[in-house]
């Protein structure tokens, strides 16, 4: 993984930042009810939650971050309390040299506590949200869009795909996503065989024969089932098969599956930490790696990781399913890292997507266009203030 400069604690490849003092760290919980739940192979979401971190510096800048909190239902409020009572007091009022110094400090200070509680995930997710907010703040202070501040080249325009399609009305959802500007798509599978194949067949007929279509089974199958299903899916030419088996299955199971699957394998949203991703790069036959910036790492962890993935000859496609701040952060991460990866944009209704990230970037011919505004370039809109909870 990214080497550490022990003198500064900074992973190589991250920019030098001016020292800053965190004057305050505030956390907000949002919850938007849905008329139709979002279905996956392992459960449903009856509402769309979001945990937003608001970091204010002593010199008057404000940065925003987002914490993964989709499952289980009380996850959002719990992560907010972790930030408010455990993590926030560790950094507010102190001077720091860089956001990655904060990331390293919080990760080290809570490692034993996370083990004692058996909860490394919630701690990693909360720290990731703080890290995003502090990098937003740092880039604003530098007067640069975050992707450029982090070393990205080009014009800040990243290719994307419409995600979250299916299992109900998949063809109609795909048609709507195409009308919205998407040129690549991902179908939810992992349900019964007839539903999965029928949805993929209909999507392929609805879209151009050469359209990019990926499939995501959300860890639904045993290794034997995954092997059979991958062969059945292959005639419809999905570009990858995501999480066909449980993320914690032995590496040997993944290798055996890769040996027989005609479809390249993808995964990474449920891998945590530098050691976890190093094991994945060395031992798992994943053609596409998909870390989630709001689940682990923020920019401090995920940008060096993305470059490591690309150096290893793999495809880096950040995973994301949440509100607008995390989505825009994922876009900046991809723009900074480069490569031929695609940004995941959920197609399901979510007022916390556009509402938490104004002005929302434009989707043009399959590409999300980031502006030249400093930092993430977006802030929450007052229109979603009514969706805040009291947590």
C-alpha positions as CSV (number, residue, x, y, z in Angstrom):
1,X,0.0,0.0,0.0
2,X,1.0,3.7,0.0
3,X,4.2,4.1,1.9
4,X,4.1,6.3,5.0
5,X,6.5,9.1,5.7
6,X,7.0,8.6,9.4
7,X,8.3,12.1,9.9
8,X,5.0,13.7,8.8
9,X,2.6,10.8,8.9
10,X,1.5,11.6,5.3
11,X,0.9,8.9,2.7
12,X,2.9,9.6,-0.4
13,X,0.9,11.1,-3.2
14,X,-1.3,13.4,-1.1
15,X,-0.7,17.1,-1.3
16,X,0.8,19.2,1.3
17,X,-1.8,21.4,3.1
18,X,-1.5,24.5,5.2
19,X,-2.0,23.9,8.9
20,X,-5.5,24.4,10.2
21,X,-7.5,24.4,13.4
22,X,-10.9,22.7,13.6
23,X,-13.1,25.2,15.4
24,X,-16.1,22.9,15.4
25,X,-17.4,19.6,14.0
26,X,-21.1,19.2,13.6
27,X,-23.0,16.2,12.4
28,X,-26.5,16.1,10.9
29,X,-28.7,13.1,10.2
30,X,-31.2,13.2,7.3
31,X,-33.9,10.6,6.5
32,X,-36.1,10.8,3.4
33,X,-39.1,8.4,3.3
34,X,-39.7,6.4,0.1
35,X,-43.0,5.5,-1.5
36,X,-41.3,2.4,-3.0
37,X,-38.5,0.7,-1.1
38,X,-35.1,0.1,-2.7
39,X,-34.6,-3.7,-3.0
40,X,-31.4,-5.6,-2.9
41,X,-30.7,-9.4,-2.6
42,X,-30.1,-9.0,1.1
43,X,-32.8,-6.5,2.2
44,X,-34.8,-3.4,1.6
45,X,-34.4,0.3,2.3
46,X,-37.7,1.9,3.3
47,X,-36.1,5.4,3.6
48,X,-33.0,7.0,2.3
49,X,-30.7,8.1,5.2
50,X,-27.6,10.4,5.2
51,X,-25.1,11.4,7.9
52,X,-23.4,14.7,7.0
53,X,-20.3,16.0,8.7
54,X,-19.8,19.8,8.8
55,X,-16.3,20.9,9.7
56,X,-15.5,24.6,10.4
57,X,-12.0,25.9,10.5
58,X,-10.9,28.7,12.7
59,X,-10.2,30.9,9.7
60,X,-13.8,30.7,8.5
61,X,-14.0,27.8,6.0
62,X,-16.6,25.0,6.1
63,X,-16.1,21.5,4.6
64,X,-18.7,18.7,4.2
65,X,-18.4,15.0,4.3
66,X,-20.7,12.0,4.3
67,X,-20.7,8.8,6.3
68,X,-22.0,5.4,5.0
69,X,-25.2,4.5,7.0
70,X,-27.6,2.5,4.8
71,X,-28.0,-0.6,7.0
72,X,-29.4,-1.5,9.4
73,X,-32.1,1.1,10.0
74,X,-30.6,2.7,13.2
75,X,-27.1,3.0,11.5
76,X,-27.4,6.7,10.8
77,X,-28.1,7.9,14.3
78,X,-25.5,5.6,15.8
79,X,-22.7,6.9,13.5
80,X,-23.8,10.4,14.3
81,X,-23.4,9.7,18.0
82,X,-20.0,8.1,17.5
83,X,-18.8,11.3,15.8
84,X,-20.4,13.6,18.3
85,X,-19.2,11.8,21.5
86,X,-16.1,9.9,20.6
87,X,-14.4,11.3,17.4
88,X,-15.3,15.0,17.4
89,X,-13.7,15.7,20.8
90,X,-10.5,14.2,19.6
91,X,-9.9,16.9,17.0
92,X,-12.0,20.1,17.7
93,X,-10.0,23.0,18.9
94,X,-6.6,21.5,17.9
95,X,-4.2,22.5,15.2
96,X,-3.5,19.9,12.5
97,X,-1.0,19.8,9.7
98,X,-3.2,17.9,7.2
99,X,-6.4,15.9,6.9
100,X,-4.4,12.7,6.7
101,X,-2.8,13.5,10.0
102,X,-6.3,13.6,11.5
103,X,-7.2,10.3,9.7
104,X,-4.1,8.6,11.1
105,X,-4.7,10.0,14.6
106,X,-8.4,8.9,14.7
107,X,-7.7,5.5,13.2
108,X,-5.0,4.8,15.8
109,X,-6.8,6.2,18.8
110,X,-10.0,4.1,18.1
111,X,-8.4,0.9,16.9
112,X,-8.6,-0.9,20.3
113,X,-12.0,0.6,21.1
114,X,-13.4,-0.7,17.7
115,X,-12.0,-4.1,18.4
116,X,-13.4,-4.1,22.0
117,X,-16.8,-3.2,20.7
118,X,-16.6,-5.5,17.7
119,X,-17.4,-2.6,15.4
120,X,-14.5,-1.7,13.1
121,X,-17.1,-0.8,10.4
122,X,-18.9,2.0,12.1
123,X,-15.7,3.6,13.3
124,X,-14.1,3.4,9.8
125,X,-17.2,4.9,8.2
126,X,-17.4,7.8,10.7
127,X,-13.7,8.6,10.3
128,X,-14.1,8.5,6.5
129,X,-16.9,11.1,6.6
130,X,-14.7,13.4,8.7
131,X,-11.8,12.9,6.4
132,X,-13.9,13.9,3.4
133,X,-15.0,17.1,5.1
134,X,-11.5,18.1,6.0
135,X,-10.2,17.6,2.5
136,X,-13.1,19.7,1.2
137,X,-12.0,22.3,3.7
138,X,-8.3,22.1,2.7
139,X,-9.0,22.4,-1.0
140,X,-11.3,25.4,-0.3
141,X,-8.5,27.1,1.6
142,X,-6.2,26.4,-1.3
143,X,-8.8,27.9,-3.7
144,X,-8.8,24.8,-6.0
145,X,-11.4,22.1,-6.9
146,X,-10.6,19.1,-4.8
147,X,-9.9,16.7,-7.7
148,X,-7.2,19.2,-9.0
149,X,-5.8,19.8,-5.5
150,X,-5.3,16.1,-5.1
151,X,-3.3,15.9,-8.3
152,X,-5.9,15.1,-11.0
153,X,-5.5,16.1,-14.6
154,X,-7.8,17.1,-17.4
155,X,-11.1,19.0,-16.9
156,X,-12.7,17.2,-14.0
157,X,-15.1,15.1,-16.1
158,X,-15.6,11.5,-15.1
159,X,-17.5,8.7,-16.9
160,X,-20.4,7.3,-15.0
161,X,-23.0,4.5,-14.9
162,X,-26.5,4.3,-13.8
163,X,-26.8,1.9,-10.9
164,X,-29.6,0.4,-8.7
165,X,-31.7,-0.8,-11.7
166,X,-34.1,-3.6,-10.9
167,X,-35.4,-6.0,-9.8
168,X,-38.8,-4.4,-10.6
169,X,-39.3,-2.7,-14.0
170,X,-35.7,-3.0,-15.0
171,X,-36.2,-2.2,-18.6
172,X,-38.2,0.9,-17.9
173,X,-35.6,2.1,-15.3
174,X,-32.9,1.6,-17.8
175,X,-34.8,3.6,-20.4
176,X,-35.3,6.4,-17.9
177,X,-31.6,6.3,-17.0
178,X,-30.6,6.6,-20.6
179,X,-32.9,9.6,-21.0
180,X,-31.2,11.2,-18.0
181,X,-27.9,11.0,-19.8
182,X,-26.4,7.6,-18.8
183,X,-24.6,5.5,-21.3
184,X,-23.6,2.7,-19.0
185,X,-25.8,0.8,-16.5
186,X,-25.8,-1.8,-13.7
187,X,-28.6,-4.3,-12.9
188,X,-29.4,-5.7,-9.5
189,X,-29.4,-9.5,-9.6
190,X,-29.2,-12.2,-6.9
191,X,-32.9,-12.9,-6.9
192,X,-34.5,-15.9,-8.5
193,X,-32.9,-17.2,-11.8
194,X,-35.9,-16.3,-14.0
195,X,-36.1,-12.7,-12.7
196,X,-32.3,-12.1,-13.1
197,X,-32.1,-13.5,-16.7
198,X,-35.4,-11.9,-17.8
199,X,-34.3,-8.5,-16.5
200,X,-30.9,-8.7,-18.2
201,X,-32.4,-9.9,-21.5
202,X,-34.9,-7.0,-21.5
203,X,-32.2,-4.5,-20.6
204,X,-30.0,-5.7,-23.4
205,X,-33.0,-5.4,-25.9
206,X,-33.9,-2.0,-24.6
207,X,-30.4,-0.6,-24.8
208,X,-27.9,-0.6,-27.6
209,X,-26.3,-4.1,-28.3
210,X,-23.0,-2.6,-27.3
211,X,-24.2,-0.7,-24.2
212,X,-22.1,-1.2,-21.1
213,X,-24.1,-3.3,-18.6
214,X,-22.7,-4.6,-15.3
215,X,-24.5,-6.9,-12.9
216,X,-24.4,-6.9,-9.0
217,X,-25.5,-10.0,-7.0
218,X,-24.9,-8.4,-3.6
219,X,-23.3,-11.5,-2.1
220,X,-26.3,-13.6,-2.8
221,X,-24.9,-17.0,-4.0
222,X,-22.9,-19.9,-2.8
223,X,-19.7,-20.5,-4.9
224,X,-21.4,-23.3,-6.7
225,X,-24.5,-21.2,-7.6
226,X,-22.2,-18.3,-8.7
227,X,-20.3,-20.5,-11.1
228,X,-23.6,-21.7,-12.7
229,X,-25.1,-18.2,-12.8
230,X,-22.0,-16.6,-14.3
231,X,-22.3,-19.0,-17.3
232,X,-26.0,-18.2,-17.7
233,X,-25.3,-14.5,-17.6
234,X,-22.4,-14.6,-20.1
235,X,-24.4,-14.6,-23.4
236,X,-25.7,-11.1,-22.5
237,X,-22.2,-9.8,-22.1
238,X,-22.1,-8.0,-18.7
239,X,-18.8,-6.2,-18.3
240,X,-18.5,-7.4,-14.7
241,X,-20.2,-9.6,-12.1
242,X,-20.1,-7.8,-8.8
243,X,-20.0,-9.6,-5.4
244,X,-21.5,-12.9,-6.6
245,X,-20.4,-14.6,-3.3
246,X,-19.9,-13.3,0.2
247,X,-17.1,-10.8,0.5
248,X,-15.5,-12.8,3.3
249,X,-15.4,-16.1,1.4
250,X,-11.9,-17.7,1.3
251,X,-9.6,-16.5,-1.5
252,X,-9.6,-20.0,-2.8
253,X,-13.4,-19.8,-3.5
254,X,-12.9,-16.6,-5.4
255,X,-10.1,-18.1,-7.5
256,X,-12.1,-21.2,-8.3
257,X,-15.0,-19.0,-9.4
258,X,-12.7,-16.8,-11.5
259,X,-11.4,-19.9,-13.3
260,X,-14.8,-20.9,-14.5
261,X,-16.7,-17.5,-14.8
262,X,-16.8,-16.1,-18.3
263,X,-17.6,-12.7,-16.8
264,X,-14.9,-10.7,-15.0
265,X,-15.4,-10.4,-11.2
266,X,-15.7,-7.2,-9.2
267,X,-15.8,-6.3,-5.5
268,X,-14.4,-4.1,-2.8
269,X,-17.2,-2.2,-1.2
270,X,-17.1,-4.5,1.8
271,X,-13.3,-4.6,2.2
272,X,-11.8,-2.5,4.9
273,X,-8.3,-1.1,5.6
274,X,-5.0,-1.1,3.9
275,X,-4.3,-4.7,4.9
276,X,-7.7,-5.8,3.6
277,X,-7.2,-4.2,0.2
278,X,-3.6,-5.4,0.0
279,X,-4.8,-9.0,0.6
280,X,-7.4,-8.4,-2.1
281,X,-4.9,-7.2,-4.6
282,X,-2.5,-10.1,-3.9
283,X,-5.0,-12.9,-3.5
284,X,-8.4,-12.1,-5.0
285,X,-8.9,-12.4,-8.8
286,X,-10.9,-9.2,-9.0
287,X,-10.7,-7.4,-12.4
288,X,-12.5,-4.4,-10.9
289,X,-11.9,-3.1,-7.4
290,X,-14.6,-0.9,-5.8
291,X,-13.7,0.7,-2.5
292,X,-16.3,3.1,-1.0
293,X,-14.9,6.4,0.1
294,X,-17.6,6.7,2.8
295,X,-17.1,3.2,4.2
296,X,-13.4,3.3,4.7
297,X,-10.5,5.7,4.1
298,X,-12.0,8.9,2.9
299,X,-9.5,10.6,0.5
300,X,-6.6,9.9,2.8
301,X,-7.0,6.1,2.4
302,X,-8.7,5.7,-0.9
303,X,-6.6,7.9,-3.2
304,X,-3.4,6.1,-2.5
305,X,-5.4,2.9,-2.7
306,X,-6.8,3.9,-6.1
307,X,-3.4,4.5,-7.5
308,X,-2.2,1.2,-6.1
309,X,-5.1,-0.5,-7.9
310,X,-4.2,1.1,-11.2
311,X,-0.5,0.3,-10.8
312,X,-1.5,-3.3,-10.3
313,X,-3.3,-3.3,-13.7
314,X,-6.8,-3.5,-12.2
315,X,-9.8,-1.2,-12.9
316,X,-10.7,1.3,-10.2
317,X,-14.5,2.0,-10.0
318,X,-15.5,3.6,-6.7
319,X,-18.6,2.1,-5.1
320,X,-21.3,4.5,-3.9
321,X,-24.9,4.4,-2.7
322,X,-25.9,7.3,-0.5
323,X,-26.5,11.1,-0.6
324,X,-25.1,13.8,-2.8
325,X,-22.0,14.8,-0.8
326,X,-20.6,11.2,-0.9
327,X,-21.4,10.9,-4.5
328,X,-19.6,14.1,-5.5
329,X,-16.7,13.1,-3.2
330,X,-16.5,9.8,-5.1
331,X,-16.4,11.7,-8.4
332,X,-13.5,13.9,-7.2
333,X,-11.7,10.8,-6.1
334,X,-12.1,9.2,-9.5
335,X,-11.1,12.4,-11.3
336,X,-8.0,12.7,-9.1
337,X,-7.0,9.0,-9.5
338,X,-7.5,8.8,-13.3
339,X,-7.7,5.5,-15.1
340,X,-10.6,4.1,-17.1
341,X,-13.0,3.6,-14.2
342,X,-16.7,4.5,-14.0
343,X,-18.5,6.5,-11.3
344,X,-21.5,4.7,-9.7
345,X,-24.7,6.9,-9.7
346,X,-27.8,5.4,-8.1
347,X,-30.8,5.8,-10.4
348,X,-33.4,5.4,-7.7
349,X,-35.3,8.5,-6.3
350,X,-33.4,10.2,-3.5
351,X,-34.0,13.8,-2.5
352,X,-30.8,13.6,-0.5
353,X,-28.7,13.2,-3.6
354,X,-29.3,16.6,-5.4
355,X,-30.6,18.3,-2.2
356,X,-27.4,17.7,-0.2
357,X,-25.1,18.8,-3.1
358,X,-26.0,22.1,-4.7
359,X,-25.2,23.0,-7.4
360,X,-25.4,19.4,-8.4
361,X,-23.0,18.5,-11.2
362,X,-24.4,18.0,-14.7
363,X,-24.6,14.5,-16.3
364,X,-23.7,15.0,-20.0
365,X,-23.5,12.0,-22.4
366,X,-22.6,9.6,-19.7
367,X,-20.1,11.9,-17.9
368,X,-20.5,13.8,-14.6
369,X,-19.0,17.2,-15.0
370,X,-17.4,18.7,-11.9
371,X,-17.1,22.4,-11.7
372,X,-14.2,24.6,-11.0
373,X,-15.5,25.7,-7.6
374,X,-13.1,25.2,-4.7
375,X,-13.3,22.0,-2.7
376,X,-16.1,19.7,-3.5
377,X,-17.9,22.6,-5.0
378,X,-21.3,21.7,-3.4
379,X,-23.2,22.4,-0.1
380,X,-26.4,21.2,1.3
381,X,-29.5,23.1,0.2
382,X,-32.0,24.5,2.7
383,X,-34.8,22.6,0.8
384,X,-33.7,19.4,2.6
385,X,-33.4,20.9,6.1
386,X,-36.9,19.6,6.9
387,X,-35.5,16.0,6.4
388,X,-33.1,16.4,9.3
389,X,-33.8,14.2,12.3
390,X,-33.3,15.0,16.0
391,X,-31.2,11.9,16.5
